Amino acid sequence: MRYRPTSVLPLFLLVLLSLLPCAAAIDLERGKIDGAHFTIAQDNSIKWNRSVLLIAHGYRPESAPLVADLFPEQAAYSTLLAEGWIVAKTSYRRNGIIVADAIEDLANLRSHIVDQKGRPRRVLIEGDSMGGTIATHLMEQEGSNYHGAIAIG
């Protein structure tokens, strides 16, 4: 019998594909609260562990579009989602230096999650640049609703 490499290839590909991880069932909820866009990510194949990460983005020019650009495939977020966390981000209602509005928009996003999913046991805020300032002020003003802040830069 003569060896035919093409007959082995489909079997090899099937074995290889079976070893790849399955894509997570990430649900992205998008909407608006008081003019601020939001995106909420959750892995629906895993029971919610009642933990939430709110993301406070940094400074954006006033002319930039309002976008809640959450990327759940990023390593830190995909790890949290795989552990049962909810990860959420708001655009804020406007851009520029808007610390007070941003604090209110993050508080509104937290309230929306509580209304839709139930009360979390743990809520962390992660902010970079101006978002770090926002996260710090939010903890100072409404610390009873939050369990920690990560201020970067």
Salt bridges, closest charged atoms under 4 A:
GLU29 OE2 - HIS112 NE2 2.80
ASP69 OD1 - ARG60 NH2 2.71
ASP69 OD1 - LYS89 NZ 2.96
ASP101 OD2 - ARG94 NE 2.68
GLU104 OE2 - ARG93 NH2 3.45
ASP105 OD1 - ARG93 NH2 2.64
GLU140 OE1 - HIS137 ND1 3.61
